[in-house]
Structure formats: structure tokens, C-alpha cells
Amino acid sequence: MPLRNWSENVQFSSAPIHAPETTEEVQEIVRASRKVSVLGARHSFNDVAAIDAQVEDATARPGKAEDSSWAYISLEKLHAPIEFDSSRGTVTCNAGITYGELCQQMHEEGAALHNMASLPHVTVAGACATGTHGSGDGNGNLATAVVGLELVTADGGLRTLSRGEDGDAFEGAVVALGGLGVVTRITLATEPAYTMQQYVYENLPAAALYEHFDEVMSSAYSVSLFPDWQDGMVNQVWLKHRTGPSDGTACIGAGSMAREATPQTGPGGEELFGATAGRAELNHVANLPPDGVTPQLGVRGPWHERLPHFRADSEPASVVELESEYFVPRAHAVPALKAVEGLRDLLEPVLLISEVRSIAADRLWLSQSYGTPTLGIHFSWKMDWEGVHRVMPEVEEALSPYGVRPHWGKLFTLPAAQVQAAYPKMDDFRKLLEAYDPGGKFRNGFLDRYIFG
């Protein structure tokens, strides 16, 4: 069967897939290949991770025939033990490890990350390279935890970069879309393990959200809004509260004990600006069971079993979907949300649900939150290619007055010039790519279109 991505809308070219067990093997593969790309969890919805691909997307060019000098590399078998440095407060791991695998071991060591994506099934390197983010007014995206990188460059050499020693170049190298080389090991800043409680509120009036937007988004450590943009309501609000250090007691994990817990209301009580506290666990998509979601109802548990929306031992989703996501500066949050709500009639036939999250500003050159705190407006689309391609440009036009930036790993149709103009350090990033990979070994159609096009 042809290799496809998670949603099966991207068919990768038929280049051989290598699963090296050592860094030396990675170096050999890179030296011997004309084109190289790394495969992670394949949770991107466009061809950002493909050497070349056939993408069922209006903006992507057709794939090419197989080239024997091309190579895909999977890091899932790379021997790179997890190493903790308590004096520096860091963890170093195989860049191809998933957050689900890494965070369980971190928690056992009494360490934690500041944030996680909604899916713990994605790889650390892939999430960081595309600016994937999680939520929280005070929380930078996942890449902001990166303090060190080890990568194999185009000539097969091994290079290390660190936040402390490489300055501006490091800030350009973290969210790099795979363009600098094969990241083999990654070092993340940690903090002491902590516990959390998760609460869900239903039917927040959109008018109340707009009036009290900052209060809603700051009402927990991590806040997610789930609107379908219909009926003047936000369907659900998910609040994730930090409750203190992890002492190994009184914590319930993601199992049957949590599902039988007595419902509790959040610190704000039975209501949140007109939304009512959920009395049972809920999936964020209407009519889907909550079997795979992380425990709600205020049940206290470890950080890595509350920060994501889905459990690591569950399937990534109950439905196959397409995804888009757009970021706007936090200062434009309310008018941007109102602009999307104005498209409700266009959205209704093709949308499963949206998610709205806040992300703190950072200094990573290609981060969607570079230089400004942002609001991420995510769209989970039905598998309706024509309908999604018809609606995306309308959403993008509505958000364009607000300095919109697309998620690098999801579907969008914004012109390359508009994407490039949204990043003040784009010229510096091009120069960095050319310095690391002058022959374009790690260049692909996506980079050609949106970085060099």
C-alpha cells in the first residue's frame, strides 16, 4: 500500500524508508542520498514532511516518480536513551520519540514539561519543527522548551546547537520545517512534576466570551474553546488547572477509576460567564463518545494525563478528518473570532468542530507566535475535499486583516508571498537554510513554495 499520512490525504512518493538504529547509520544514509526527509507520526495534513507527494489539496503540485537516490528516515528505532540532567533541569531524548512515550518516563523521574499538544501521539521533533503549541496565556508553544539540538547535516556531519551558545541561529533552527537536517536528539527544559484537574463547561454564550475574553482565557493554566460557530454559542470550554507539585498520592490516571468519579465543579463554581459545568465526561465533537479523552470532572491526576485532550493509549481520533489552523495576534482576538463566526453558513456543512487556544509570544523565527502572543483558531474539517477547499479561502480572507499566519503542518491556501510577509525573520531563515544545506538535500516542494517561492 502507498505510504500516506494520518488522514490519508497525502500520498508520499515511493522512496525507500530507512529505520536506522544508530546516529552513524543516519549519517551514512544522508551522505548516500540526494534527497532526504524524516517521517515522524505523519500527522501533518500537507506535504511539509514529504520529499515529494501527491496531496489532495488545491495548492499542492503532483508527485514525481520514484527516485532511487531519495530516502525517507524514520527515527523510531534510533538508539538514544533518555537522559536527565537534574543540575541543568533538562531531558535529552531521541527526536523521534512521541510525547506519550517521553512524558510517562519524565513523570516517573519527577520531571515535567510546561505544555503539551492535544495529541500525545505526535513526535517531539515533528511538533517542535512546525510550531505546534498546546494552550495557555502564559505558555509558549512546544518548541520554546527546546534548549539543544543534535542534527545530521547535508554532508553527513554531526552538529550540535544550544540556546546558550548559538544565539540567533538557534532561534532560527528550532522551528525549521526539517530544512536544516535530520534532528536526531533534542534537549528540553523541564520543571518539577505537577498535578492537574480538568473541567468542562457547556454552552458559553459568544456575546459573553467577547465581553469577557481575557477573563475566560486566563481562567485556567490551559484553556480551550470548542465552537462550531452556530447558534451564538461556544459548545464547550475545557479548563486545565494546575493544582500543585506531584507527590505521588491521591492521583487518578486515565482509567476506569476516573470515569466513575463524582462530578466536581471548577474553582469558578457551577457557571462560567453563563456556561454550565459538565456533569459527565464529554468528547469535544458532538455525538462522539468520550472514551479516549483525558479525565475531566475535576479528578486530580498527573500533568501528562491532563494537558493533552486525548489519552496516549487511545486512538488519535474517532473520525478521520482534515485540519487547518490559523494564528492571529492576541490583540485582534475578538474581531478575528467575530469574522469567523460571520461565516457560519459556509462552515456548517463541512466543519466538525473548531478549537480556539492562546499561545504566549516567543523569539523563534518561524514560530507562529514570533514577536507576539497569538490566538490559534483550529478547524477540524469533514472529509469533504471540495467543500473544504471552497471554504478555506473564505476563512483566510476573513482573517487576513488581522495578520494571519497558518499552521505549518496543516491545510491552507494563502499565497506564498502573504505567508512570507508575516514573518519578519524570513530572509534570515532562508540564509540559514542555504548555509546548512546549500545543495537543497532537505528541500522539498513545500519549502520551495512557501519559503523560497
C-alpha positions in Angstrom: 0.0 0.0 0.0 1.3 3.5 -0.7 2.6 5.4 2.3 0.1 8.0 3.5 -0.3 10.5 6.3 -2.7 10.1 9.2 -5.7 11.5 7.4 -4.8 9.7 4.2 -5.0 12.9 2.1 -1.2 12.9 1.4 0.4 10.0 -0.5 4.2 10.1 -0.2 6.5 9.3 -3.0 7.7 5.7 -3.1 11.2 6.4 -1.9 12.7 3.8 0.4 12.1 4.2 4.1 15.1 3.6 6.4 14.9 2.9 10.2 18.4 3.4 11.4 19.4 2.3 14.9 22.4 4.5 15.3 23.4 8.1 14.5 26.2 6.7 12.4 23.7 4.9 10.2 21.7 8.2 9.8 24.9 9.9 8.7 25.6 7.2 6.1 22.0 7.4 4.7 22.3 11.2 4.4 25.7 11.0 2.7 24.4 8.5 0.2 21.1 10.3 -0.7 20.3 13.2 -3.0 17.1 14.0 -1.2 16.2 13.2 2.4 13.1 13.7 4.6 12.3 12.4 8.1 9.0 10.7 8.8 7.5 11.1 12.3 3.9 10.4 13.3 2.8 11.6 9.8 0.2 13.8 11.5 0.8 16.7 9.1 -2.0 17.4 6.7 0.1 18.8 3.8 3.4 17.9 2.2 5.7 19.7 4.7 7.3 16.3 5.6 7.4 14.8 2.1 10.3 14.7 -0.4 7.5 14.9 -2.9 3.9 13.8 -2.7 0.5 13.7 -4.2 -1.7 15.8 -2.0 -5.4 16.0 -2.3 -5.2 19.7 -1.8 -5.9 22.6 -4.2 -2.4 24.2 -3.7 -0.1 21.2 -4.0 1.7 20.1 -7.1 1.7 16.5 -8.3 4.2 14.0 -7.0 7.1 12.7 -9.1 8.1 9.2 -10.0 10.3 7.2 -7.6 13.9 8.3 -7.5 16.3 5.7 -6.1 18.6 8.5 -4.6 15.8 9.7 -2.4 15.4 8.5 1.2 12.9 8.7 4.0 14.2 8.2 7.5 12.2 7.0 10.5 13.8 7.6 13.9 11.6 5.2 15.8 14.3 2.6 16.2 17.2 5.1 16.8 19.1 4.0 20.0 19.1 7.2 22.0 18.4 6.6 25.7 16.5 9.3 27.6 19.0 11.3 29.7 18.0 13.5 32.6 20.3 16.3 33.9 19.0 17.4 37.2 21.6 20.1 37.6 20.5 21.8 34.4 16.9 20.8 34.6 16.8 19.2 31.2 15.9 16.0 29.4 17.6 14.7 26.2 15.9 12.1 24.0 15.6 10.6 20.6 13.9 13.3 18.5 11.6 10.7 17.0 10.0 9.7 20.4 6.4 10.6 20.9 5.2 12.8 23.7 3.2 10.0 25.2 6.4 7.8 25.5 8.6 10.6 26.7 6.3 12.2 29.2 5.5 9.0 31.0 9.2 8.4 31.7 9.6 12.0 32.7 6.9 11.8 35.2 8.4 8.7 36.7 11.6 10.8 37.2 9.7 13.6 38.8 10.1 15.9 35.8 7.5 17.7 33.6 7.1 19.9 30.5 5.4 23.2 30.6 3.0 22.3 27.9 1.7 19.5 25.6 -0.2 19.3 22.3 -3.8 17.9 22.3 -2.4 14.6 21.0 0.4 12.9 22.8 0.8 10.6 19.8 2.9 13.2 17.8 6.7 13.1 17.8 8.8 15.7 19.7 10.8 16.7 16.7 7.8 17.0 14.4 5.8 19.1 16.8 8.6 21.4 17.5 9.7 21.8 13.9 6.2 23.0 12.9 5.4 25.3 15.9 2.7 23.0 17.4 1.6 24.6 20.6 -0.9 23.5 23.2 -2.6 26.3 25.1 -2.3 28.8 27.9 -1.9 32.6 28.1 1.5 32.1 29.8 2.6 29.1 27.9 4.9 29.2 24.9 4.5 26.6 22.2 6.2 23.2 22.5 9.3 24.5 20.7 10.0 27.0 23.4 11.1 24.2 25.7 13.9 23.2 23.3 17.4 24.2 24.6 19.5 21.9 22.5 19.6 20.1 19.1 21.8 17.4 17.6 21.4 17.1 13.8 22.9 15.4 10.9 23.7 18.0 8.2 23.7 17.6 4.4 27.3 16.4 4.2 26.6 13.7 6.8 28.3 15.7 9.5 27.0 15.8 13.1 26.3 19.2 14.6 25.0 20.4 18.0 23.3 23.6 18.7 22.2 25.1 22.0 20.2 28.1 23.2 23.1 29.2 25.4 25.8 29.1 22.8 24.3 29.7 19.4 22.1 32.7 19.9 20.1 33.9 16.9 21.0 30.9 14.8 19.4 28.6 17.4 16.2 30.7 17.4 16.1 30.1 13.7 16.9 26.4 13.9 14.2 25.1 16.2 11.1 25.7 14.1 12.8 24.8 10.8 10.4 22.6 8.9 13.0 19.9 8.5 15.1 22.1 6.3 18.4 22.1 8.2 19.0 18.4 8.5 17.9 15.3 10.4 17.4 16.2 14.1 18.5 13.1 15.9 18.5 14.2 19.6 16.7 17.0 21.2 17.1 18.6 24.7 14.1 20.1 26.5 13.9 22.3 29.6 12.0 20.6 32.4 10.3 21.6 35.7 9.2 19.5 38.7 6.3 17.2 38.0 2.9 18.6 39.0 -0.7 17.6 39.2 -3.8 19.0 37.4 -7.5 19.0 37.3 -9.7 19.3 34.2 -13.2 20.7 34.0 -15.6 21.2 31.1 -18.3 23.8 30.7 -21.0 23.8 28.1 -22.8 26.4 26.1 -20.9 29.6 26.7 -22.7 32.5 25.0 -20.5 34.0 22.3 -21.5 37.5 23.5 -20.2 36.7 27.0 -17.0 35.4 25.5 -16.4 38.6 23.5 -17.2 40.8 26.5 -15.0 38.8 29.0 -12.5 37.3 26.6 -9.3 37.9 28.6 -11.0 36.7 31.8 -12.2 33.4 30.1 -8.8 32.7 28.5 -7.0 33.4 31.8 -9.4 31.3 33.9 -7.0 28.3 34.0 -3.5 27.3 33.2 -4.6 25.9 29.8 -7.9 26.9 28.2 -9.5 25.5 25.0 -12.7 26.8 23.5 -14.7 24.5 21.2 -17.2 26.4 19.0 -19.0 25.2 15.9 -19.9 28.9 15.2 -23.6 28.1 15.1 -26.4 29.5 17.4 -24.3 32.1 19.1 -22.7 29.6 21.5 -19.3 28.2 22.2 -20.2 24.5 22.6 -17.6 23.6 25.3 -14.8 25.3 27.3 -12.1 23.0 28.6 -10.2 24.3 31.7 -7.0 22.6 32.9 -5.9 23.8 36.3 -2.5 23.2 37.9 -3.1 22.0 41.5 0.4 21.7 42.9 3.5 19.5 42.9 3.2 15.8 42.2 3.7 13.9 45.5 2.6 10.5 44.1 -0.6 10.4 46.2 -4.3 10.9 45.5 -3.8 11.0 41.8 -6.1 9.1 39.4 -4.9 8.3 36.0 -6.7 7.9 32.7 -8.7 4.7 33.5 -12.0 3.4 34.8 -11.5 4.9 38.3 -11.5 8.4 36.8 -14.7 7.7 34.8 -16.5 6.6 37.9 -15.5 9.7 39.9 -18.1 12.0 41.4 -18.5 15.2 39.2 -17.0 18.3 40.6 -17.3 21.9 39.5 -14.2 24.0 38.8 -12.9 26.8 41.0 -15.4 29.1 39.4 -18.4 27.1 40.5 -21.4 25.8 38.5 -21.2 28.6 35.9 -18.5 30.3 33.8 -19.9 33.5 32.3 -23.2 31.8 31.5 -21.7 28.4 30.6 -22.7 25.5 32.8 -20.5 22.8 34.4 -20.5 19.5 32.6 -21.9 16.6 34.7 -20.4 13.8 32.7 -17.2 13.4 30.6 -17.6 14.8 27.1 -15.9 14.5 23.7 -15.3 17.8 22.1 -17.1 16.6 18.9 -20.9 16.2 19.4 -22.3 12.7 19.3 -18.8 11.0 19.8 -18.1 9.0 22.9 -15.6 10.3 25.5 -13.7 7.0 25.7 -10.3 8.4 24.5 -10.3 11.8 26.3 -8.2 12.6 29.3 -10.2 12.6 32.6 -12.5 15.5 33.3 -14.8 16.2 36.2 -12.1 17.7 38.4 -10.3 14.4 39.0 -6.7 15.2 40.0 -4.0 13.5 38.1 -0.5 13.8 36.7 0.3 16.6 34.3 0.9 14.4 31.2 -2.6 12.8 31.6 -4.4 16.2 31.8 -2.6 18.6 29.5 -3.4 16.7 26.3 -7.1 16.2 25.3 -6.5 12.6 24.4 -5.0 9.7 26.3 -1.8 8.2 25.0 -3.2 4.7 25.0 -6.2 5.7 22.8 -6.5 6.0 19.1 -5.6 9.6 17.9 -9.2 10.3 17.0 -12.5 8.6 16.4 -13.1 10.0 13.0 -10.8 10.7 10.0 -10.7 14.5 9.5 -8.8 17.2 7.7 -7.3 20.1 9.7 -6.5 23.8 9.2 -5.3 26.3 11.8 -4.7 30.0 11.7 -3.0 32.3 14.1 -3.7 35.9 14.7 -2.1 38.3 17.2 -3.8 38.2 20.6 -4.7 41.9 20.2 -7.0 41.0 17.3 -8.6 38.0 19.0 -12.2 39.2 19.4 -12.6 40.8 15.9 -11.0 37.7 14.4 -13.4 35.4 16.1 -16.4 37.5 15.1 -15.1 37.4 11.5 -15.1 33.6 11.6 -18.5 33.5 13.2 -19.8 35.6 10.3 -19.0 32.6 8.0 -21.3 30.2 10.0 -23.4 29.3 7.0 -20.4 28.4 4.9 -18.8 26.5 7.7 -21.8 24.4 8.8 -21.8 21.8 6.0 -18.0 21.0 6.2 -17.0 21.6 9.9 -16.8 19.0 12.7 -15.6 21.5 15.3 -13.2 24.3 15.9 -10.8 24.9 18.8 -9.5 28.2 20.0 -6.4 28.4 22.1 -4.0 31.1 23.3 -0.2 30.9 23.0 2.5 33.2 24.6 4.9 35.2 22.4 8.4 33.8 21.6 11.5 34.6 19.6 11.7 31.6 17.4 11.9 32.9 13.8 9.3 30.7 12.1 7.0 30.2 15.2 3.5 31.4 14.5 3.8 33.3 17.8 7.1 35.1 16.9 7.1 38.5 18.5 3.5 38.5 19.7 1.1 36.4 21.8 -1.3 34.8 19.5 -4.7 33.1 19.2 -4.9 29.8 17.3 -8.1 29.1 15.5 -8.3 25.5 14.6 -10.7 23.8 12.2 -11.4 20.0 12.2 -13.0 19.5 8.8 -15.1 16.7 7.5 -13.6 14.6 4.7 -15.1 16.7 2.0 -12.3 17.8 -0.2 -14.2 20.1 -2.5 -16.1 21.7 0.4 -13.0 22.3 2.5 -11.1 23.8 -0.5 -14.1 26.1 -1.2 -14.3 27.3 2.4 -10.6 27.7 3.4 -10.0 30.8 1.2 -13.1 32.4 2.7 -11.8 31.8 6.2 -8.3 33.1 5.2 -9.8 36.3 3.6 -11.8 37.0 6.8 -8.7 36.6 8.9 -6.2 38.4 6.6 -6.9 41.9 8.0 -5.5 40.6 11.3 -2.0 39.5 10.3 -2.9 35.8 9.9 -0.2 33.1 10.0 -1.1 29.4 9.1 0.0 26.4 11.0 2.9 24.9 9.0 1.7 21.4 9.2 -2.0 21.9 8.3 -4.0 22.8 5.2 -4.1 26.3 3.9 -4.3 28.2 0.6 -2.7 31.5 1.5 -0.4 32.8 -1.2 3.3 32.2 -0.5 4.1 36.0 -0.6 1.5 36.6 2.1 2.9 33.8 4.3 6.4 35.0 3.9 5.5 38.6 4.7 4.0 37.5 8.0 7.5 36.5 9.3 10.0 39.4 9.9 12.9 36.9 10.0 12.0 35.1 6.8 15.1 36.4 4.9 17.4 35.3 7.8 15.7 31.9 7.7 16.4 31.5 4.0 20.0 32.3 4.6 20.2 29.8 7.4 18.8 27.1 5.2 21.2 27.9 2.4 24.2 27.8 4.9 23.2 24.4 6.3 22.0 22.8 3.1 23.5 24.7 0.1 22.6 21.8 -2.3 19.0 21.6 -1.2 19.2 18.0 0.0 16.4 18.7 2.6 14.4 21.0 0.3 11.1 19.8 -0.9 8.0 21.1 -2.7 6.6 22.7 0.5 9.8 24.7 1.2 10.1 25.6 -2.4 6.6 27.1 -2.4 6.4 28.8 1.0 10.0 29.7 1.9 11.8 30.2 -1.4 8.8 30.6 -3.8 
